[in-house]
Amino acid sequence: MIEISKSEKDDYTFTLKAESGNVLLNSVIFRNEKEVRQLIQNLSDIQKSRSVFERKTNHNGEFLFNLKNLNGELIGTSQSYSSEAGMENGIKNLKKRIIDLSNLNQL
């Protein structure tokens, strides 16, 4: 499921969730709803590229990943994971969820 939210400042974000409701990705802030919807429609193509996933470690030693578009611009950030394997599983789950949503015409 993808939830689009509008802030009091008329900015937009989206959250991509697993079927269980767990958050897989929180987006950056977008200026308008059209921009968000266009990006969401392109997620299926974006996730096919290995180079769009930036793996990171935060200052607490936890693992996370960023999703970037094909131009290298940040789209969103994952939750923190306690292990590198957990982070890799998060990437795998995000890819699968995007494919599932695409197949259901929900992107």
ABEGO torsion letter per residue (X at the ends): XBBBBBBAAGBBBBBBBBAAGBBABBBBBBABAAAAAAAAAAAAAAAABAAABBBBBBAAGBBBBBBBBAAGBBABBBBBBABAAAAAAAAAAAAAAAAAAAAAGAX
